[in-house]
Amino acid sequence: MKNRIKEIIEDAYNGKLLMEQEIRELLEIDLCSEEFFSLLYMGRKVSEEVCAGRAEIHGQVGVNSGPCHCDCAFCSFGASNKIFNKQRVESLEFIMKQSLDLEQSGANAIYLMATARFNFQQYLEIGKHVRRELRTDVPLIANISDFTYEEAVSLRNAGFTGIYHAARMGEGMVTRIELSTRLVTFEAAGKAGLSLGTCVEPLGPEHNVEEIIEKIFIAREAKPVYSGAARRITIPGSSLSDNGMVSETRMSHILAVVRLATPREVPGNCTHEPNVIGAVAGANLLWAEAGSNPRDIVSNTENNRGFDVGKCREILVDAGWQVLDGPSKFFKAIIEK
């Protein structure tokens, strides 16, 4: 068995595209076994090689909060979770300040996140303002609900370089969003020239190997600029809270498998929330956060769960990474101001 695992890991390192059975065998390695540490080592090695040893920190600003009709069970904005009972939109001044602070602190990309019910035209206007005021060519990334091709073009014209979007664990069962809807958005973004960042998330202890493999395949077939793995953070009182959370050690395991199962043409391998063992295992992308946050129960996550750029940098340095200085290399589209 040991030789079999070693062979799969070496094949992945040498560029073989792993298939379902091979990924399953890697995901079923015992934690803290010799094979586990070999897997983490090779995940880290591939991540370093594909990004020239420079990890990135992306900064996200939450634009609004409030009960959302998509009702995702893992999200603090889910209407059934009753965490945020009133709609709130951050002021443009707040969004601008947080975006500029993240940029000045060294974030390599700036994301604007809004809930699914947020007005699209209003979001575009906010994006245009932020893009005009950013002082560098740091990419502006959209993290919003599903959209059409025409809306994707509007995002591109407003100054967005890419999007974050994911086919989430349990989509259509613990959310009111069909998996097919997610895939249509992937296609619309690509057709409009928006780069895609994605992730296998939000992972909980109840998710079996088969669903993890399914989401790995979906992510890599979307041809993103980064993939990765992130765990579900427990929302108190939610229907999923009794399931608990996946350990950071197990997440580092899944993260390394995702890296080895994803082609080298995809330079980024993310994890969230930021942690040292994930960075050791090959996470070359972490997020700093401000404003609203679907994993938090307060309106301003920078005062609670959200890490700033400095803390993310500290984690990456502790894990032996150098941090990229300047605009993201993962998002390579030309920015027009």
C-alpha positions as CSV (number, residue, x, y, z in Angstrom):
1,M,0.0,0.0,0.0
2,K,2.8,2.4,0.9
3,N,4.5,1.9,-2.5
4,R,1.1,2.4,-4.2
5,I,0.6,5.8,-2.5
6,K,4.1,6.8,-3.2
7,E,3.6,6.0,-6.9
8,I,0.3,8.1,-7.1
9,I,2.0,11.1,-5.4
10,E,5.0,10.9,-7.7
11,D,2.8,10.5,-10.8
12,A,0.9,13.6,-9.8
13,Y,4.1,15.6,-9.2
14,N,5.2,14.5,-12.7
15,G,2.1,15.9,-14.3
16,K,-0.3,12.9,-14.5
17,L,-3.9,14.0,-14.1
18,L,-5.2,11.9,-11.3
19,M,-8.5,9.9,-11.7
20,E,-11.2,9.1,-9.2
21,Q,-9.7,6.0,-7.7
22,E,-6.3,7.6,-7.2
23,I,-7.7,10.6,-5.6
24,R,-9.8,8.4,-3.3
25,E,-6.7,6.5,-2.2
26,L,-4.9,9.8,-1.3
27,L,-8.0,11.1,0.6
28,E,-8.1,7.8,2.6
29,I,-4.5,8.0,3.9
30,D,-4.3,7.9,7.7
31,L,-3.6,11.2,9.3
32,C,-0.1,11.6,10.7
33,S,1.2,8.5,8.8
34,E,4.4,8.5,6.8
35,E,2.3,8.7,3.6
36,F,0.4,11.7,5.0
37,F,3.6,13.7,5.5
38,S,4.8,12.7,2.0
39,L,1.6,14.0,0.6
40,L,1.9,17.3,2.4
41,Y,5.5,17.6,1.3
42,M,4.6,17.1,-2.3
43,G,1.6,19.4,-2.2
44,R,3.8,22.1,-0.9
45,K,6.5,21.4,-3.4
46,V,4.1,21.7,-6.4
47,S,2.6,24.9,-5.0
48,E,6.0,26.5,-4.6
49,E,7.1,25.5,-8.1
50,V,3.9,26.8,-9.9
51,C,4.0,30.2,-8.1
52,A,7.8,30.7,-8.1
53,G,7.8,30.5,-4.3
54,R,5.6,33.6,-3.8
55,A,2.4,33.2,-1.9
56,E,-0.4,35.7,-2.1
57,I,-2.8,37.5,0.3
58,H,-6.1,38.6,-1.1
59,G,-8.3,41.1,0.8
60,Q,-12.1,40.9,0.9
61,V,-14.6,43.6,1.9
62,G,-18.1,42.6,2.7
63,V,-20.5,45.1,1.1
64,N,-23.7,44.2,2.9
65,S,-25.4,41.8,5.4
66,G,-28.8,40.6,6.2
67,P,-31.1,37.6,5.8
68,C,-30.6,35.9,2.4
69,H,-33.2,33.9,0.5
70,C,-30.7,31.4,-0.7
71,D,-30.7,30.2,2.9
72,C,-27.4,28.3,2.9
73,A,-27.3,26.3,6.1
74,F,-23.6,27.1,6.6
75,C,-23.9,30.8,6.1
76,S,-24.5,33.4,8.8
77,F,-26.7,35.3,6.3
78,G,-29.0,32.3,5.7
79,A,-32.5,33.5,6.7
80,S,-33.1,30.3,8.7
81,N,-30.1,30.9,10.9
82,K,-31.5,34.2,12.2
83,I,-28.1,35.8,12.8
84,F,-28.7,38.9,10.8
85,N,-32.3,39.9,10.9
86,K,-32.1,43.3,9.2
87,Q,-30.7,44.3,5.8
88,R,-27.6,46.5,6.1
89,V,-25.5,48.1,3.3
90,E,-22.1,49.5,4.2
91,S,-21.5,53.1,3.2
92,L,-19.4,53.8,0.1
93,E,-16.9,55.6,2.4
94,F,-16.5,52.4,4.5
95,I,-16.1,50.2,1.5
96,M,-13.6,52.6,-0.1
97,K,-11.5,52.9,3.2
98,Q,-11.4,49.2,3.7
99,S,-10.4,48.5,0.1
100,L,-7.7,51.1,0.2
101,D,-6.4,50.0,3.6
102,L,-6.1,46.4,2.3
103,E,-4.3,47.6,-0.8
104,Q,-1.9,49.8,1.2
105,S,-1.2,46.9,3.6
106,G,-0.1,44.8,0.7
107,A,-3.1,42.7,-0.5
108,N,-2.5,41.3,-3.9
109,A,-6.1,41.5,-5.0
110,I,-9.3,43.2,-3.6
111,Y,-12.6,41.3,-3.5
112,L,-16.0,42.9,-3.0
113,M,-18.5,40.4,-1.5
114,A,-22.3,40.8,-1.5
115,T,-25.2,38.6,-0.6
116,A,-27.3,37.0,-3.2
117,R,-30.1,39.5,-2.8
118,F,-27.9,42.6,-3.2
119,N,-28.9,44.8,-6.2
120,F,-26.6,44.1,-9.1
121,Q,-26.6,47.6,-10.5
122,Q,-25.7,49.0,-7.1
123,Y,-22.9,46.5,-6.9
124,L,-21.6,47.6,-10.3
125,E,-21.5,51.2,-9.2
126,I,-19.6,50.4,-6.0
127,G,-17.2,48.4,-8.0
128,K,-16.6,51.3,-10.5
129,H,-15.9,53.6,-7.5
130,V,-13.4,51.2,-5.9
131,R,-11.6,50.5,-9.2
132,R,-11.2,54.2,-9.9
133,E,-9.8,54.9,-6.4
134,L,-7.4,52.0,-6.1
135,R,-3.9,53.3,-6.4
136,T,-2.3,50.3,-8.1
137,D,-3.1,47.7,-10.7
138,V,-4.2,45.3,-8.0
139,P,-7.1,43.2,-9.5
140,L,-10.6,43.8,-8.4
141,I,-12.6,40.6,-7.9
142,A,-16.3,40.0,-7.6
143,N,-17.8,37.6,-5.0
144,I,-21.6,37.7,-5.7
145,S,-24.5,35.6,-6.6
146,D,-25.0,33.7,-9.8
147,F,-25.2,35.8,-13.0
148,T,-25.8,35.8,-16.7
149,Y,-23.3,36.3,-19.5
150,E,-24.7,39.8,-20.0
151,E,-24.1,40.6,-16.3
152,A,-20.6,39.1,-16.6
153,V,-19.8,41.5,-19.4
154,S,-21.1,44.3,-17.2
155,L,-18.8,43.2,-14.4
156,R,-15.8,43.2,-16.8
157,N,-16.7,46.7,-18.1
158,A,-17.0,48.0,-14.5
159,G,-13.4,47.1,-13.9
160,F,-13.6,43.6,-12.4
161,T,-10.8,41.2,-13.4
162,G,-12.3,38.0,-12.1
163,I,-14.7,36.4,-9.8
164,Y,-14.8,34.0,-6.8
165,H,-17.4,31.4,-7.3
166,A,-17.8,27.8,-6.1
167,A,-20.0,24.7,-6.4
168,R,-20.4,24.2,-2.7
169,M,-20.6,21.1,-0.7
170,G,-24.2,20.0,-0.5
171,E,-25.3,22.4,-3.2
172,G,-29.1,22.1,-3.7
173,M,-29.6,20.2,-0.4
174,V,-28.2,22.6,2.3
175,T,-28.7,25.6,-0.1
176,R,-31.5,26.8,-2.3
177,I,-29.1,26.9,-5.3
178,E,-28.9,24.2,-7.9
179,L,-25.5,22.9,-8.9
180,S,-26.4,23.5,-12.5
181,T,-26.9,27.2,-11.8
182,R,-23.3,27.4,-10.4
183,L,-21.9,25.8,-13.5
184,V,-23.8,28.2,-15.8
185,T,-22.1,31.1,-13.9
186,F,-18.7,29.5,-14.4
187,E,-19.4,29.4,-18.1
188,A,-20.7,33.0,-18.3
189,A,-17.7,34.3,-16.5
190,G,-15.2,32.5,-18.8
191,K,-17.0,33.6,-21.9
192,A,-16.9,37.3,-20.7
193,G,-13.2,37.1,-20.0
194,L,-13.4,37.0,-16.2
195,S,-10.9,34.8,-14.5
196,L,-12.3,32.3,-12.0
197,G,-11.1,31.5,-8.5
198,T,-12.8,28.6,-6.8
199,C,-12.4,26.1,-3.9
200,V,-13.7,22.9,-2.5
201,E,-15.8,24.3,0.3
202,P,-17.3,24.5,2.9
203,L,-16.1,21.1,4.1
204,G,-17.6,19.5,7.2
205,P,-17.1,16.1,8.9
206,E,-20.2,14.8,7.3
207,H,-18.9,15.1,3.8
208,N,-17.8,11.8,2.3
209,V,-14.9,11.1,0.0
210,E,-17.2,10.8,-3.0
211,E,-18.6,14.3,-2.7
212,I,-15.1,15.7,-2.1
213,I,-13.9,14.0,-5.3
214,E,-17.0,15.4,-7.2
215,K,-16.2,18.9,-6.2
216,I,-12.4,18.5,-7.0
217,F,-13.4,17.5,-10.5
218,I,-15.9,20.4,-10.9
219,A,-13.3,22.8,-9.8
220,R,-10.5,21.7,-12.0
221,E,-12.7,21.3,-15.1
222,A,-13.7,25.0,-14.7
223,K,-10.1,25.9,-15.5
224,P,-9.7,28.3,-12.6
225,V,-6.7,30.5,-11.6
226,Y,-6.8,28.8,-8.2
227,S,-8.5,26.0,-6.4
228,G,-8.0,24.7,-2.9
229,A,-10.0,23.6,0.1
230,A,-11.7,25.4,3.0
231,R,-13.6,24.1,6.0
232,R,-17.0,25.1,7.2
233,I,-17.0,27.4,10.3
234,T,-19.8,26.5,12.7
235,I,-22.7,29.0,12.8
236,P,-24.2,28.8,16.3
237,G,-27.8,27.4,16.2
238,S,-27.6,26.4,12.5
239,S,-28.9,23.0,11.3
240,L,-25.3,22.0,10.7
241,S,-23.8,23.1,14.0
242,D,-24.1,19.6,15.6
243,N,-21.8,18.2,13.0
244,G,-18.8,20.1,14.3
245,M,-15.8,21.1,12.2
246,V,-13.1,19.4,10.3
247,S,-9.7,19.6,12.0
248,E,-7.0,21.8,10.5
249,T,-4.9,18.7,10.1
250,R,-7.5,16.9,8.0
251,M,-8.0,20.1,6.0
252,S,-4.3,20.2,5.3
253,H,-4.6,16.6,4.0
254,I,-7.5,17.5,1.7
255,L,-5.7,20.7,0.5
256,A,-2.6,18.7,-0.5
257,V,-4.8,16.2,-2.4
258,V,-6.6,19.1,-4.2
259,R,-3.2,20.5,-5.2
260,L,-1.9,17.2,-6.6
261,A,-5.2,16.5,-8.4
262,T,-5.2,19.9,-10.0
263,P,-3.1,20.7,-13.2
264,R,0.0,22.7,-12.8
265,E,-1.5,25.3,-15.1
266,V,-3.6,26.4,-12.1
267,P,-1.1,28.3,-10.0
268,G,-3.1,29.0,-6.9
269,N,-4.0,26.7,-4.0
270,C,-6.1,28.4,-1.3
271,T,-7.4,27.6,2.1
272,H,-9.6,29.4,4.6
273,E,-9.6,30.4,7.3
274,P,-5.8,31.1,7.4
275,N,-3.7,28.6,9.3
276,V,-0.1,27.5,9.5
277,I,-0.5,23.8,8.7
278,G,-2.5,24.6,5.6
279,A,0.3,26.9,4.4
280,V,2.8,24.3,5.2
281,A,0.8,21.8,3.1
282,G,0.8,24.0,0.0
283,A,-1.7,26.8,0.5
284,N,-0.2,29.7,-1.4
285,L,-3.2,32.0,-1.0
286,L,-4.8,33.3,2.2
287,W,-7.5,36.0,2.7
288,A,-7.7,39.1,4.9
289,E,-11.3,40.2,5.6
290,A,-13.2,43.3,6.5
291,G,-16.9,44.2,6.7
292,S,-19.5,41.4,6.6
293,N,-18.5,37.8,6.5
294,P,-20.7,34.7,6.0
295,R,-18.6,32.8,8.6
296,D,-19.0,35.4,11.3
297,I,-21.9,36.5,13.5
298,V,-20.8,40.2,13.8
299,S,-21.2,42.9,11.2
300,N,-17.5,43.9,11.1
301,T,-15.4,40.8,10.9
302,E,-12.2,42.7,11.2
303,N,-13.1,43.0,14.9
304,N,-13.7,39.3,15.3
305,R,-12.9,36.4,13.0
306,G,-11.4,38.2,10.1
307,F,-7.6,38.4,9.8
308,D,-5.8,41.5,8.4
309,V,-3.0,41.4,5.8
310,G,-0.3,41.5,8.5
311,K,-1.7,38.4,10.3
312,C,-1.9,36.5,7.0
313,R,1.6,37.5,6.2
314,E,2.8,36.3,9.6
315,I,1.1,32.9,9.0
316,L,2.7,32.5,5.6
317,V,6.2,33.5,6.9
318,D,5.8,31.1,9.8
319,A,5.1,28.4,7.2
320,G,8.3,29.3,5.3
321,W,6.7,31.3,2.4
322,Q,7.8,34.5,0.8
323,V,4.9,36.8,0.1
324,L,4.4,38.4,-3.3
325,D,4.8,42.2,-3.5
326,G,2.4,43.9,-5.9
327,P,-0.6,42.8,-8.0
328,S,-1.7,39.2,-8.0
329,K,0.1,36.9,-10.5
330,F,-2.9,34.5,-10.3
331,F,-5.2,37.0,-12.0
332,K,-3.4,38.0,-15.2
333,A,-6.1,39.8,-17.1
334,I,-5.3,43.4,-18.2
335,I,-6.9,46.0,-16.0
336,E,-8.3,49.1,-17.7
337,K,-9.0,52.1,-15.6
